Amino acid sequence: MDSSLASLIRKGEKVVVDSTMCKTVRRSAIRAVCAECGVKPLFVYLKTPLATLVERLDRRKGDGPDDQIVSRQEVYAFHAGFQPPGEEETDVITLES
């Protein structure tokens, strides 16, 4: 994805990367690509309590075109491994969900 991202940026395209960016190292990689291309990234962190995530995912039925069924075990594992942005990540906007 990084080479595709760089290519689009260099072409002057506006780019939105729709991804969880759940690890600091992944956000850092995106920052590095952006820096190489002379642009500043902006990350949007949707801070959501675990109970809300579980409740929302429990409602999924798999009948929508992009409905992914996620087990509770997967949600708990993802949440446990999630690395929220730190204070030093000044290119992050935090929104409460």
ZIRA-V325728 format. One record per residue. N is the residue number from 1. PHI is phi in whole degrees, 0 to 359 (999 if undefined). D_FIRST is the distance of its C-alpha to the first C-alpha in whole Angstrom. Layout:
n: {N N}
phi: {PHI PHI}
d_first: {D_FIRST D_FIRST}
This chain:
n: {1 2 3 4 5 6 7 8 9 10 11 12 13 14 15 16 17 18 19 20 21 22 23 24 25 26 27 28 29 30 31 32 33 34 35 36 37 38 39 40 41 42 43 44 45 46 47 48 49 50 51 52 53 54 55 56 57 58 59 60 61 62 63 64 65 66 67 68 69 70 71 72 73 74 75 76 77 78 79 80 81 82 83 84 85 86 87 88 89 90 91 92 93 94 95 96 97}
phi: {999 299 290 294 298 299 300 295 297 296 281 87 286 273 235 241 259 266 207 289 47 282 240 304 298 290 298 297 296 295 301 296 299 298 298 302 267 77 235 254 279 224 257 245 256 266 286 229 297 305 300 292 301 300 298 295 290 296 282 293 247 84 262 271 297 242 290 256 278 237 288 299 301 294 297 297 295 299 299 295 266 292 250 296 300 270 301 287 273 283 263 245 258 257 240 274 251}
d_first: {0 4 6 5 6 9 10 11 12 14 15 17 15 15 12 12 9 12 11 14 13 16 16 17 15 11 13 14 11 9 13 13 10 12 16 15 15 18 17 17 15 17 16 19 20 22 25 26 29 28 31 30 27 29 31 28 27 30 31 28 30 27 28 26 23 20 23 21 24 24 27 28 28 24 24 27 24 21 24 25 22 21 21 22 21 24 26 25 22 23 20 20 23 24 26 28 27}
